[in-house]
Amino acid sequence: MELLIDILTKIEQPLLFSSRDGYKHLPLVKDLEATVMNLLTKMLHALPEAGNDGEAGPVVRGLIDKLQALVQRI
């Protein structure tokens, strides 16, 4: 679980930074899409080792799939 939290934090940091002051800092963040997509992929790979409670895995995978689709629209 700690690994998933670490990955989520790494996703959150550039998003928070770029959204400050009406997205004024967005141009300063390099390769945001690629970075977030890589981190989401790492999250998918970390799921089996992070938790083995049957129902949570598919739900989280579905949410990650939705996030990946949103990021690809950027």
C-alpha positions as CSV (number, residue, x, y, z in Angstrom):
1,M,0.0,0.0,0.0
2,E,2.9,2.3,0.8
3,L,4.1,2.0,-2.8
4,L,0.7,3.1,-4.2
5,I,0.6,6.1,-1.9
6,D,4.2,7.0,-3.0
7,I,3.1,6.8,-6.7
8,L,0.0,8.9,-6.1
9,T,2.1,11.5,-4.3
10,K,4.4,11.6,-7.4
11,I,1.4,12.1,-9.6
12,E,-0.1,14.8,-7.4
13,Q,3.0,17.0,-7.1
14,P,3.3,18.2,-10.7
15,L,-0.5,18.5,-11.0
16,L,-0.7,20.8,-7.9
17,F,2.3,22.8,-9.0
18,S,1.0,23.3,-12.6
19,S,-2.5,24.3,-11.4
20,R,-1.3,27.2,-9.1
21,D,-2.3,30.7,-10.0
22,G,-4.8,29.7,-12.7
23,Y,-2.4,27.2,-14.4
24,K,0.3,29.8,-14.7
25,H,3.0,27.2,-14.0
26,L,1.7,24.6,-16.5
27,P,4.3,25.5,-19.2
28,L,7.1,25.0,-16.6
29,V,6.1,21.3,-16.2
30,K,8.0,19.2,-18.8
31,D,6.5,16.0,-20.2
32,L,3.5,16.0,-17.8
33,E,1.5,13.5,-19.9
34,A,4.4,11.1,-20.2
35,T,5.3,11.4,-16.5
36,V,1.7,10.7,-15.3
37,M,1.2,7.9,-17.8
38,N,4.5,6.2,-16.6
39,L,3.4,6.6,-13.0
40,L,-0.1,5.2,-13.7
41,T,1.6,2.2,-15.4
42,K,3.8,1.7,-12.4
43,M,0.7,1.8,-10.2
44,L,-0.9,-1.0,-12.3
45,H,2.1,-3.1,-11.9
46,A,2.2,-2.5,-8.2
47,L,-1.4,-3.5,-7.6
48,P,-0.9,-7.3,-7.2
49,E,1.8,-6.9,-4.6
50,A,0.1,-4.0,-2.9
51,G,-3.1,-5.7,-1.9
52,N,-4.8,-9.0,-2.4
53,D,-8.3,-8.3,-1.3
54,G,-10.2,-9.6,-4.3
55,E,-12.6,-6.7,-5.1
56,A,-10.3,-3.7,-4.6
57,G,-7.9,-4.7,-7.4
58,P,-10.4,-4.6,-10.3
59,V,-12.0,-1.3,-9.0
60,V,-8.6,0.4,-8.7
61,R,-7.6,-1.0,-12.2
62,G,-10.8,0.5,-13.6
63,L,-10.0,3.9,-12.0
64,I,-6.5,3.8,-13.3
65,D,-7.8,3.1,-16.8
66,K,-10.1,6.1,-16.6
67,L,-7.2,8.3,-15.4
68,Q,-5.1,7.1,-18.3
69,A,-7.9,8.0,-20.8
70,L,-8.2,11.5,-19.3
71,V,-4.5,12.1,-19.4
72,Q,-4.3,11.0,-23.0
73,R,-6.8,13.8,-23.8
74,I,-4.4,16.5,-22.6
